[in-house]
Amino acid sequence: MNSPSPLAILGLIAALIVLFSVWKGGKKRALRQIPAFQRLQRSIELSVEDGSRLQVNLGHGGLLSAHSAAGLAGLTLLQQLAEVAADSDQPPVATSGDGTLMVLAQDTLRSTYRRLGISEHFTLELAQTTGLTPFAYAASALPSVLDRTALSSAMLGLFGPEAGLIADAAQRRAGFSLGGSPALSAQAVLFAAAHEPLLGEEVYAAGAYTQANAAHAASLHTQDVLRWVIIVLIVILALAPLFGGGQ
């Protein structure tokens, strides 16, 4: 039996996302609770109330890397934070370890400020590249994390073991830290060092849980469908030899 082509799989995923995005019928499906995003929402509210800063670290995975989706998830989170806190005393700032991420972060903030009607408050310094190697990036991001005005620090993108430096700095600052990365080495470090680690596909759920748009929620429902499809296929393949299917 021929295996499905990658294009067919991508087509199925795209079709499911579009279907869940436009489908209005039936009972609205609630997303499962993820404590990390609940605490992040509370931290955002506190930041706006007391005039402290939200800091987002986008990692060092560029758009041409295999983990570009994690960087895009970080940009989505940055946009949602800017929507809420851009006009506060201390607007959100972003750091990255890749030039393309820096440009996209600046453009994300610029468009958000324009949409809010406060374009004059935008400056390029709100999104910076602090280093081009993983540890150089993490070390150079520490002053931003340790800034006395910073209440919360979010790490969402491609990180490695260097994520521990940023998470430790957030702990010493006594602020809230959220961290997520597709790399297992970073997940292990963040599980021990961050207040709220994101594991597995939770990294890509930021858009849906910060209410970005319907497409982000649709992507989570698509993940659920594909997860069950894979489970069913694994069970069928495991049982096939018992019924002579492996001969």
N, C-alpha and C positions, 0 to 999 in steps of 0.2 A: 504494500500500500504506500502510495506516495505521500510524503509529509506536506502540509500546507506551506505555501511560499510566504516569505516575510511580508510581501506586499498584501497578501490576502489577510494575514493576521492584523496588520496595521489598518487595513480597510475595515475589518470587523470592529476594532477598537474605536476608530473614528465614527463609525455608524452608531455604536452604542452611546458614545458621548453626545452626539447630536440628538439621538432619540431621548435620552434622559434630560437634555437641556430644554427641549421644546415640549415634552410631554407634560400636560397639565392635569390629566385625569387621575382619579383615584385619591386615596389618602396620602398626604404629604409624608414622605419618609423622614424620620428623625435620624440625625447623625449620632453615632455612638459617642458617649462622653469621653473626652481625652483631657485629663486633669491639667496637663501642661498648657493647653490653650485656654482653659478656664482661668488659670492663674495669670496667664499673660494678659487676658482681657481685664482682669482686676488691676494688674500692674499699670496698664495703659490708663485706666480711669484715675488711679492715684497720681500718675505722672501729670496728667492734665490739671488735677486739683491743686497739687503743690508746686507746680512749675518746674519739675525736674525733667531730665532728658532721657529719651529712649535711644539706645545705641544698637545698631544692627551690623553684624559681621557676616559678610557674604561669602567668605572662603576664597579659595584660590583656583576654583575650577572654571575655566573659560567656556565660552559658548561652543567652541570646537572640541571640547573634551567629551569623554564618554559620560560624564556626570553633569552635563549642562543643565539638566532638568532641576537639579538641586539648587543651582544658582538662580534659575528662574523662579523657583519657589521662594527663595530669599527676597527677590525683587518684588514679588507679590506682597509679601509681608511688609516690606518697606513702604510700598504704596499705601497699604491700609493704615499703617502707623502715621504716615504723613497726612492722610485724609483727616485723622482725628486730632493730631497734635502739631501740625505745621504752623498754626497761628498762635501757639503757646509761647511762653517766655523762653523756653529752651526747645527748639524744634529737633526732631530726630536727625541723627547723623548715621552715616554708613561708612564702613571700611571694606576694602577688598584686596585680594592679592593678585588681581588680574586686570589688565587695562581695559578689556572689553566690558567686564563687569562694572568698572568704575564709570565708563561712558554711559552704560545703560542705567546705572543708579542715578547719575546726574540727570539724565533725560527723564527718568521716572519721577524724580522730585520736581523737576522743572514743569512737567506737564501737570502734576498735581497742584502745585502752587498756582499755575495759570488757571486751572479749573476752579480753584477756590477764590480767585480774584486777588491774590496777594503776590503776584509775580515779583514785585519790588523787594520782597523779603528773601528771595532765593539767591543763594551764592554757591559757586562751584565747590567751596570748601566743605559743604555739607556731605559730600561723598568723595572719598579719597582712596587712592591705592597706597598702602603703607609699606608694601614690600612685595618682591616678585618671587621669592622662594617661601615655602611654607613657614619655616621658623622665623625668617625675617619679617614676614607679614604679621605673624602672631605677636612677636616681640614689639613691633612698631605700633600695633593696635592697642597695647596695654595702657598708654597714657589716656587714650579716649575712654577705655573701660574704667580706669581709676579716677577719672575726672569727678570732682566733688559734686557736680550737678547731675551725674548719671545715676538714675535709679534702677534701670533695667538694662540688661544686655542680652541680645538674642543672637545665636549663632545658627545660621541656616544656609547651608551650602556644602561645598566639598572641603572637608578638613581631614587631617590625620591626627597623630598623637599630639601635635602642637595645640590642639583644641584645649588641652589641659591647662596651658598657660593662661588663656583667656578666661576659662571657667574659674581657675584659682584666683585670678585678679578680681573677678566679680564677687567671689566669696569674701575676699579680704575687704572689698568695698561695702560688704553687707547689703548688696543689692540682689535683685531677682535675676536669675540667669536661666535661659532656655537654650537648649542645644540640639541640633540634629544634623546628621551627615550620612550619606550613603556608604561611607567607608566603615568597615567593621572595627578597625582600630580606633577610630574616633568615637564610635558608639560605645565602645568599652570604657574609654576615658570619660566621656560625658555622663555615662551611667553612674560613675562614682563621683564626678566633680561638679556637675551641673545640678541646680535645684530641680529642674524638670527636663529630663532627656527625652528626645523623640527617637523611637526605635522603628526600624523597618520602613514601611510605606507611610508612617506618620509624618515623615519629613516632607512629603509632597501634599499634605492635607492642609497646610496653612491657609491657602486661599479659601477653601470651603469653610473653615472654622472662624475666619475673620470676615466672612460674608462678602467676599470679593464680587462674585457673580454666579449665575446659575451653572456656567460651564465647569466651575471648580467642584461644585457639589455633584454634578453629573459625572465627573471623572472618578469620584469616590464610589458612586454607585456602579460604575463600569468596573472598577477594581473588584468590588464584591462579586459581580457576575463572573468575571474571569477567574477569580479565586475558586468559586464553586465548580466552574468548568474544569479547571485543572485538577481539583480534588476528585471529581467524578472520573476523569481520564486515568488518574493514578490508580483508583480502585479497580477500574475495568482492566487495566494492564496487569495489575497484581493478580486478579482472579482469572484472567484469560488462560494461563497454563493449566489451571485446575479443570477446565472444561475443554481442553484440547486446542485452545486458540493459539498456543505457542508453537504447535507442530507445523 
